[in-house]
Amino acid sequence: ANGFLDIDDGVLSRGLTALQSSGARIINHSWGYSSPLDLNLHSTQSEYLATAFADTLALMRQRQAIHVWAAGNEGHDQVSISSAWPALFPDLAGFSIAVAALGADGAIGRDSNHCGAMRNHCLVAPGGVAAGGSSYTIMADPGGGYRTSYGTSYAAPYVSGVLALMMQAFGDQLTLPEYTARLLATADKSGIYENDFIYGQGLVD
């Protein structure tokens, strides 16, 4: 009735199983919780995700794809817990990254969560800003035409698309963690993007 899909472990794990079985090497996630990562609650938050998303976690641990997560749109100084997998489960480093959103001026969007403690596994990409006509991202509108919108749900697929272009260029020459490392290493870390607490590894190149 509300137009939103309820995400639970069953829905998500079935989707991931189908994608990984089809050979998908990049899986974009534009959903998440509003609760921010809090490393003081590391055991509580990791236990919650491990319990609530047990099958999903098991599938991610098969390491068949890079999972690209929207960092969340609550304006927190940390990503949402649902995009913080490698911070909570270090064995997923190289297979999971978070993406925060830039506004039209190239700075962090006013509603975007910051990379925070996920700084080593996070970067930023264009994602618009909550300011009506100044929204940055042009997207297809159901039924035809286009509209502007904003948020980390648009920044994450931008990065997924960059990864797809990289894989098209280099194929099997790189492993999935090597793709992730190259993506993060080549991001623009100059100027304002030097602040890794906000921008993580920088602006996707």
C-alpha positions as CSV (number, residue, x, y, z in Angstrom):
1,A,0.0,0.0,0.0
2,N,2.8,2.4,0.8
3,G,4.7,1.6,-2.5
4,F,7.8,0.2,-0.7
5,L,9.1,-3.3,-0.7
6,D,9.6,-4.9,2.7
7,I,13.2,-6.2,2.8
8,D,13.9,-9.2,5.0
9,D,16.4,-12.0,4.9
10,G,14.2,-14.3,2.9
11,V,13.5,-11.7,0.2
12,L,17.1,-10.5,0.0
13,S,18.7,-13.9,0.1
14,R,16.5,-15.2,-2.7
15,G,17.4,-12.2,-4.8
16,L,21.1,-12.6,-4.1
17,T,21.0,-16.3,-4.8
18,A,19.4,-15.6,-8.2
19,L,21.9,-12.8,-9.0
20,Q,25.0,-14.8,-8.0
21,S,23.7,-17.9,-9.8
22,S,23.4,-15.8,-13.0
23,G,27.0,-14.8,-12.7
24,A,26.5,-11.2,-11.4
25,R,29.8,-9.8,-10.1
26,I,28.4,-6.5,-8.9
27,I,25.2,-6.2,-6.8
28,N,23.8,-2.8,-6.0
29,H,21.8,-2.3,-2.8
30,S,19.7,0.9,-2.6
31,W,17.9,0.1,0.6
32,G,18.8,0.3,4.3
33,Y,18.1,1.1,7.9
34,S,18.2,4.6,9.4
35,S,20.3,3.5,12.4
36,P,23.9,4.6,12.0
37,L,27.0,2.5,12.6
38,D,28.3,2.9,16.1
39,L,31.6,1.1,16.8
40,N,30.9,1.3,20.5
41,L,28.0,-1.0,19.8
42,H,30.0,-3.2,17.4
43,S,29.0,-6.5,19.0
44,T,25.3,-5.5,19.3
45,Q,25.1,-4.3,15.7
46,S,27.1,-7.2,14.2
47,E,25.0,-9.7,16.1
48,Y,21.8,-8.0,14.9
49,L,22.8,-8.2,11.3
50,A,24.1,-11.7,11.6
51,T,20.8,-12.8,13.1
52,A,18.4,-10.8,11.0
53,F,20.3,-11.5,7.8
54,A,21.9,-14.8,8.4
55,D,21.3,-16.2,4.9
56,T,22.3,-13.0,3.2
57,L,25.5,-12.9,5.2
58,A,26.3,-16.5,4.2
59,L,25.8,-15.6,0.6
60,M,28.0,-12.5,0.8
61,R,30.7,-14.7,2.4
62,Q,30.7,-16.8,-0.7
63,R,32.6,-13.8,-2.2
64,Q,31.1,-14.1,-5.7
65,A,30.3,-10.4,-6.1
66,I,31.1,-6.9,-4.9
67,H,28.2,-5.5,-3.0
68,V,27.7,-1.7,-3.4
69,W,25.6,-0.2,-0.7
70,A,23.8,3.2,-0.4
71,A,25.2,4.8,2.7
72,G,21.8,6.3,3.8
73,N,20.1,9.6,3.8
74,E,19.7,10.7,7.4
75,G,22.6,13.2,7.5
76,H,24.4,11.1,10.1
77,D,28.2,11.3,10.5
78,Q,28.3,7.5,10.0
79,V,26.9,5.2,7.3
80,S,23.8,3.2,8.1
81,I,24.4,-0.2,9.7
82,S,23.0,-1.9,6.7
83,S,25.9,-0.5,4.6
84,A,28.6,-1.1,7.1
85,W,29.3,-4.8,6.5
86,P,33.1,-4.7,6.3
87,A,33.3,-2.6,9.4
88,L,31.2,-5.1,11.3
89,F,32.4,-8.2,9.5
90,P,36.1,-7.7,8.4
91,D,36.1,-10.8,6.3
92,L,33.9,-8.9,3.8
93,A,36.5,-6.3,3.1
94,G,37.0,-6.1,-0.6
95,F,33.6,-7.5,-1.3
96,S,31.4,-4.7,0.2
97,I,31.6,-0.9,-0.1
98,A,29.4,2.0,0.9
99,V,28.7,5.1,-1.2
100,A,27.8,8.5,0.1
101,A,26.1,11.2,-2.1
102,L,27.4,14.5,-3.3
103,G,25.2,17.5,-4.0
104,A,25.3,19.6,-7.1
105,D,28.2,21.7,-5.7
106,G,30.4,18.7,-5.4
107,A,30.3,18.7,-1.6
108,I,28.6,16.1,0.6
109,G,24.8,16.2,0.1
110,R,23.0,17.7,3.1
111,D,21.0,14.6,3.7
112,S,23.7,12.0,2.9
113,N,25.3,10.0,5.7
114,H,29.1,10.5,5.9
115,C,31.6,7.6,5.5
116,G,32.8,7.9,9.1
117,A,34.2,4.7,10.5
118,M,33.7,3.0,7.1
119,R,36.2,5.4,5.6
120,N,38.5,2.6,4.3
121,H,35.5,1.0,2.5
122,C,33.6,4.0,1.4
123,L,33.7,6.7,-1.3
124,V,31.4,9.4,-2.8
125,A,29.6,9.9,-6.1
126,P,27.0,12.3,-7.6
127,G,23.7,11.7,-5.9
128,G,21.9,15.1,-5.8
129,V,20.7,17.2,-2.9
130,A,17.3,17.8,-1.3
131,A,16.8,21.2,-2.9
132,G,14.1,20.9,-5.5
133,G,15.3,22.3,-8.9
134,S,18.9,22.0,-7.9
135,S,18.7,18.2,-7.6
136,Y,21.7,16.7,-9.4
137,T,20.6,13.3,-10.6
138,I,18.4,12.9,-13.7
139,M,16.6,9.5,-13.7
140,A,14.0,7.7,-15.8
141,D,10.4,8.1,-14.7
142,P,8.1,5.1,-14.7
143,G,5.8,5.4,-17.7
144,G,8.2,7.5,-19.7
145,G,10.2,10.7,-19.4
146,Y,12.7,11.8,-16.9
147,R,12.8,13.6,-13.5
148,T,15.4,14.7,-11.0
149,S,15.9,13.0,-7.7
150,Y,18.6,12.7,-5.1
151,G,20.1,10.5,-2.4
152,T,22.6,7.7,-1.8
153,S,20.4,5.4,-3.7
154,Y,21.5,7.2,-6.9
155,A,25.2,7.5,-5.9
156,A,25.5,3.8,-5.2
157,P,24.5,2.7,-8.8
158,Y,26.8,5.3,-10.2
159,V,29.7,3.5,-8.5
160,S,28.3,0.1,-9.6
161,G,28.3,1.4,-13.1
162,V,31.9,2.5,-12.8
163,L,32.8,-1.0,-11.5
164,A,31.0,-2.5,-14.5
165,L,33.1,-0.4,-16.9
166,M,36.2,-1.5,-15.1
167,M,35.3,-5.1,-15.4
168,Q,34.4,-4.6,-19.1
169,A,37.9,-3.3,-19.6
170,F,40.0,-5.7,-17.5
171,G,37.9,-8.9,-17.4
172,D,39.5,-11.6,-15.4
173,Q,42.8,-9.9,-15.1
174,L,41.8,-8.6,-11.6
175,T,40.1,-10.4,-8.7
176,L,37.1,-8.8,-7.1
177,P,39.1,-7.4,-4.2
178,E,41.6,-6.0,-6.7
179,Y,38.7,-4.2,-8.5
180,T,37.6,-2.8,-5.2
181,A,41.1,-1.7,-4.2
182,R,41.6,0.0,-7.6
183,L,38.3,1.7,-7.4
184,L,39.1,3.2,-4.0
185,A,42.8,3.9,-4.8
186,T,42.0,5.9,-7.9
187,A,39.3,8.0,-6.3
188,D,40.0,11.8,-6.2
189,K,41.4,12.6,-2.7
190,S,42.3,16.2,-3.4
191,G,40.8,19.4,-1.8
192,I,37.7,18.8,0.3
193,Y,37.9,15.0,-0.5
194,E,41.0,14.8,1.7
195,N,38.6,14.6,4.7
196,D,38.2,10.9,4.8
197,F,35.7,11.0,7.7
198,I,33.2,12.6,5.4
199,Y,34.3,11.4,1.9
200,G,36.0,8.1,2.7
201,Q,38.5,7.3,-0.1
202,G,37.3,10.3,-2.1
203,L,35.3,11.0,-5.3
204,V,34.9,8.1,-7.6
205,D,37.0,8.6,-10.8
